[in-house]
Amino acid sequence: KRIAEDERASTLVTGPGGTSGILEATRGLGISVRRQRDRTTRLAVPDSNQRTLLALLNPSAPLSGPDRAAIERFRRTGDLLLAGTAASSLMRCYGYRVEPHPFDSLAVREAPMTVHALLQPTGEGVAADSSRVFDTGATRCAVPRYARVTPLLTTPKGLVAVRLEPADSSGNVLLVADVALFRNRIVRRHDNGAGPFVLGLMAGRYDQVVFEEFHHGFGASGSLGEAVIDWSGRSPWGWAAWQLAGVGVLVLLFGAFRFGQIGARIDRRRRNPIEHLRAL
């Protein structure tokens, strides 16, 4: 995809639809940042002495049962941030789902900005997900009990963001309905409160933030050739290189053909052995 058209909410996408600005701003706050590009099932449990937040921003690929189990193991000692419609199935494990409002601009009470999605409580004690039943099977998760539920962003029509504090003293869960609040096109504007809100979720609370990138297609696996081809397809310099290569191929093709009639071949008879002896 071209950079300007890439709408993956990834910190590796620097275009308007990406979230690289959040990573840069978080690092500017003095918080250590890390990208999880390995498989989510290999996600390391955070150090109990370090306050760590795992952020899944509108994952581009669905999460499997093992992925969910790894994320839940992480949450036992770290906090979890889920944002966007694509994270709704995982949010159900914590008692909420995302309700999109693509044609509404819902004004937020706490900051000068608008959103296009809301959080709705599910009321489920156990959430089931069958979105990957054909490859990894259906998954179930028990919704934890909460000691405190703190609304962070609200609109007249409902909840946008919330902080959930489980009663068992495990990690907190931050849910945000609209991932647009994290995108570069919104965060870098000065006429809304999206940037301060997002950074306020992290400033002074965490020593490290881990951004999950594997489900955006930025896994650690792959060859250099695949990376070069992908880059050439979305970069103007890559397109220029392909055009130069095409011109070079055309030059070779034209140089390989001879135009006009074929000249008559001069038949030169080889000497026989007796003529060689006479010459000597």
N, C-alpha and C positions, 0 to 999 in steps of 0.2 A: 504494500500500500504506500501511496505517497504520504509524506509526513503530515501535510495539511489535512489529509482525509482520514488519518488513522485515529479512530475513536476509542481505542483500547485505553482504559484508565490505568495505564502503566507508568511508573516513574522512569522507564526507559524511552518513553515517547515524549519528545520535546515540542510537538506541535500543539495546537490549541486544545485538542481533545485529550492530551496526555496529562499526567500528574507529576511531571518532573519538578515543577515549581515547588510542590509540597516537600519533596525530598530535600531540595536545596534550602528552603526556608527552615526546615527542621534541623538540618545540619548547622545552619546559621545560628540557631538557638543554643548550640553547644551540645546537642543530643547526638549520640552515635547512631548512624543509620546503616542498615544492611539490606541487601536484596537477596531474597530466597529464590534462587534460580534452579536449585535442585528439586527433585520430586518432593511434594508436600509430605509424603509418607516418611521422608528422612528428616523432617523438621526436628531440630534439636530442642530439647526442653530447656528453657532459660535458667540461668543461675538464680537461685533464690535470693542472693544478695544484690541482684541488679533488677531494677524495675524495668520491665520490658513489655512493649506493645507489639502485637502482630496485627498488621493491617491488610485486609483483603478488600480491594476496591473494585467492585463490579467485575468479578472474574469472567474472562472471555470464554472459558470452557467449564462445563459442569463438574462439580466435585463428586468424587466417588466415596463409597463407604469408608475405605481405608484413609482417604484424605480427611474426612470428618473426624475419624478417631484420632488422627495425629494432631489435628487442630484442638480437639478437646483435651488431649494430654498436655499440650502447650498451655492451655488456659488454666490448668490446675495451679500453675505457679506464675503465669503471666497474664496480661490483659489482652483482650481481643477487640478489634475494630472491624465492623462489617458495614459496607456501604453499597448502595445501588440495587436495582431490580434483580440483577443476576445473582446476588447474594441472598435473595429472599428465601430460597429453600433451606439454606443454612440458618437464617434468622429464625425459622420456625422451631429449631432446636432450642431456642431461647424465648419462645412464646410470642413472636411477632412475625408479620409478613409485610411485604411492600405492596402498596396499592398505587399503581401509576395513575397520574393525571396529566397526560401529555398535552391536552388542549386547554389546561387551566394554568394560570399564573397565580399561585397561592402566596399571599404576602405573609412573611414571617413576622411574628410579634417582637421577637428579641433583637432583630437586626434588620437593616434596610436591604432586604433581598427577597427574591421570590423562588419558589420551588415547584416541582412538577410531580411529586410523589409524596405519599404519606405512609406512616407505620400504622398497622392495625393489629391489635392483640388477637391471637388465635383462640385462646381459651383452652388449648390442648394440653393434656398432661404428658402425652407421648406423641411426637411428631414422626410421620412416616413419609419417606421420599422414594418414589419409584421412577425417577427421571432416567436412571441408568440401570434399569432392571435387566436389560438384555446383555450387559457386559459384566457388571459387578453385583447385580441383584438389588433388591429393595433394602433400604436402610431405615432403622428406627433410632430415635434418640429421646431420652427423657428430659423434659423441660425442668430446669432447677427451680427451687424456691428462692425468693429474693427477700433480703432483709430491707433493701431500700431501692426504690425506682425513682430516678431523678429526671424529669423532662428537661431537655436542653434547648430544643427549638420547637415552637408550636405555631400553628396557624388557626384561624377561626374554624377550619374544617377538621382539624385533628393534629396528631403528633408527627414531627419530622425527625427528631433525634432524641435519644434517651440513653441514660447510663444506668445499667443494671448491676446491683451489688448482691451476689448470691449469699444466702444465709450460711453456707458452709465455709465462708472465708476464702473461697477460691478466687481466681482472677475475675475482675470486672468485665462486663461486656458493653461496648459502645455500638449502638445501632444508628445508622443514618440512612434515611430513605432515598434521598436524591444524591447520586454520586457527582452530579454537576458541580456541587459545592467544592469538590476537590480538583476540578479540571483547570488547566492553565488559563483558559479563556475567561474564567470567572475569578480565580484567585488573584490574577494580576491586575484586575480592575480595582480602582480606588473608590468607586462610588457604591460599594456594597460591603457587607460585613462577613463575607464568606471566608476570606483569608484569616482575619482575626479569630473567627469561630474555630476553624480547623486547627490553627496553631494553638489556640487555647485548650484544645483537647490534649495536647502533648506537653506544652511548656510547663516546667516545674513539676511534672508528674512522672516522667520517665527518663531513664538513663540511656535506653536504646529503643529504636523503632525498627521493626523488621517488616519490609514490604514484600508480600508474596507475589512473585513474578512468573512462576512456572505455569499457572493457568491463564496467562496472557500470551503464551506461546514463546516465552523467552527462557526456555529450559537450557540447562548447561550443556546438554548433548547437541550434536550436530557437527558438521564439517566446516572447514574454512571456505570451501567452494560454495556451499549452500549460503553461508553468510554473505559472501561477495555477490552472489547472484541476487539475493534478497535486497542488498544495499543498492545494487545497480538498477533495480526496478523502481526504487523510490527516490533516488537522488538525481538531480540534473547532471552531475558529473558522470554518474553511471550511464545515463542515456547518451551523453556525448561519447563515452567510450564505446558503447554499442554501435553508434553511428559510424565512428572511425573504423571499427572492425568491419562493418558492412562495406564501407568504401574500399577497404583493403582487399576483401574477398572479390569484389567486382573487378578491381584492377588485376588480380591474379587470373580471374576467368577470362578477361579480355586478352591478357598476355599469353594465354595458353592456346589461343586459336590463331591460325595463319589464314589470311584472306587472299583471294585471287587464285589463279590456276596453278596447279602443281607443275614445276619445271621438269623438262625431260631429263631423265637420268643418263649420265654418261657411263656406258658399259666398258669397264676396263678389264681386259683379260689378264688373268694371272699367268706368270711365266711357269713353264714346265721345268722339271729338274735338269734336262739337257741344256736348256737355254741358260740356266744358272751356271752350269759347268763351263759353257762357252764364254760366258762373261768373265769368269775367273781366269 
